[in-house]
Amino acid sequence: MKTPFVTKAQLEKIVAQYPTPFHLYDEKGIRENARRLKAAFSWNPGYREYFAVKATPTPAILKILQEEGCGCDCSSLTELLMAGRCNISGENIMFSSNNTPAEEFQLADKLGAIINLDDLTLVDFLEQSIGRIPEKICCRYNPGGVFTLGETREGFQVMDNPGDAKYGMTRAQIAEAYTRLAAMGAKEFGIHAFLASNTISNEYYPTLARILFQLAVDLKHETGCHITFINLSGGIGIPYRPEQPDNDIAIIGEGVRKAYEEILVPAGMDDVSLYTELGRFMLAPYGHLVTRATHEKHIYKEYIGVDACACNLMRPAMYGAYHHITVMGKEDQSCDHKYDIAGGLCENNDKFAVDRMLPKIDIGDLLVIHDTGAHGFSMGYNYNGKLRSAEILLKEDGSTELIRRAETVEDYFQTLVW
Ligand SMILES: *Cc1c(COP(=O)(O)O)cnc(C)c1O
């Protein structure tokens, strides 16, 4: 069973102050989870999480994570600027981009970020862009083929298709990139790879770690480069469905430690720092999209219209993703009504749920859409002239803070030429 991190009484107070729809974040949950992650990798002295800013690009969130010892993983100029304005700089920023414009490399360099090269052609392009090669540099690896996990918990398959992904360098290219970067002045090298997304398996990181640790040993022998960090990137998932098992970050950290002991330590590479770049795992469960039932419609199916739409949360429309829904105050009622929960876009995929069994919904009911803290607000858009919602932080003391105001029509009109 999934329970919201706010009670109905708490939410009634919040909606009296801020109109629905909005995204609500749970500071306590965010902090506790970040501490669990840190503890799981505390065996590695150089360990650092670089929060994937794209998941939740909101300064108040970045600051909470910064207080918990996290850096930022940026992928664009705007994200770099935001990190800079949050006083995050130097090696607390990873810059993992692709199709990168020169000005983005220039800003990343100015901030002192660790630059992660997505392609072999970027070796020369980076040098042309910033006039030199930084001493500490990272290359993104793509092993190709299909990635599967041998041991998955029943029913939850992990499979992804790196061979079809636009990211990273081939095995031959990463060796060539290292050799050339070393000749151009690089001294400290890192490896980065992202092989599967939203994995519900304690085996994903350990399996990825084994691949990257072995690659590091081989690259060290082939190129003589000093590999000082390995970035396991993102990909640890969360159970969007109530029946899915949760990942156990302590078990994951221990699995990675075993791989480290077995592969890196015997190769004399026990100075390698591990980095992660998690987005979803850090934030998704600690965000709710709060919306109100505003309309009902009885045609060939039963519809409940809500005041949020796919512009506030794109994942169901884009990927058919499941997001659990709680009808506030009706948690104990039986789910004996079958509904499509729809937004107001002129687009039939604008449904938060299809054929979902829920308690009887009345107009005015508050609905919590779960697990929207990552890749939720951030994937928002303005189709049909819909405006972006506010973001609100539920603080540890139970008070709330507006951390992004809702967009207004004036904001939307600002860029137009009349
Ligand atoms: C999206 C992304 C992440 C975060 O992915 P999650 O699935 O949210 O953990 C990390 N690194 C890179 C390079 C990404 O593109």
The ligand as an SDF file (V2000), in Angstrom:
LIG
                    3D

 15 15  0  0  0  0  0  0  0  0999 V2000
   18.7830   11.2710  -16.5080 C   0  0  0  0  0  0  0  0  0  0  0  0
   20.1850   11.0780  -16.1100 C   0  0  0  0  0  0  0  0  0  0  0  0
   20.5030   10.7260  -14.7950 C   0  0  0  0  0  0  0  0  0  0  0  0
   19.4600   10.4490  -13.7460 C   0  0  0  0  0  0  0  0  0  0  0  0
   18.6860    9.3530  -14.0750 O   0  0  0  0  0  0  0  0  0  0  0  0
   17.6220    8.7490  -13.0330 P   0  0  0  0  0  0  0  0  0  0  0  0
   16.9680    7.6530  -13.7970 O   0  0  0  0  0  0  0  0  0  0  0  0
   16.7060    9.8480  -12.6790 O   0  0  0  0  0  0  0  0  0  0  0  0
   18.3960    8.2590  -11.8630 O   0  0  0  0  0  0  0  0  0  0  0  0
   21.8300   10.5930  -14.4730 C   0  0  0  0  0  0  0  0  0  0  0  0
   22.8140   10.8330  -15.3730 N   0  0  0  0  0  0  0  0  0  0  0  0
   22.5470   11.1780  -16.6350 C   0  0  0  0  0  0  0  0  0  0  0  0
   23.6610   11.4420  -17.5580 C   0  0  0  0  0  0  0  0  0  0  0  0
   21.2330   11.3120  -17.0540 C   0  0  0  0  0  0  0  0  0  0  0  0
   20.9650   11.6480  -18.3150 O   0  0  0  0  0  0  0  0  0  0  0  0
  1  2  1  0
  2  3  1  0
  2 14  2  0
  3  4  1  0
  3 10  2  0
  4  5  1  0
  5  6  1  0
  6  7  2  0
  6  8  1  0
  6  9  1  0
 10 11  1  0
 11 12  2  0
 12 13  1  0
 12 14  1  0
 14 15  1  0
M  END
$$$$
